[in-house]
């Protein structure tokens, strides 16, 4: 099993430590980040509007909130990728 070997794990760890993000990679991440942040704001508005309705659809509300949490996680991941690690 090559994938389970220590050598393979070490190679992956080395690649992750030495990978340098290109300007194009960063631009793509910035564009995706902006799109996800806009979708997050749109969901926030939709959730607020649904809360204001006389008889809110609770299943739809639950799905919107779940999607919003997924977006928040993806946004945090991308922000971590864009922000350089500071070696203390």
Buried (B, 14 or more C-beta within 10 A) or exposed (E): EEEEEEEEEEEEEEEEEEEEEEEEEEEEBEEBBEEBBEBBEEBBEBBEEBEEEEEEEEEEBEEBBEBBEEBBEBBEEBEEBEEEEEEE
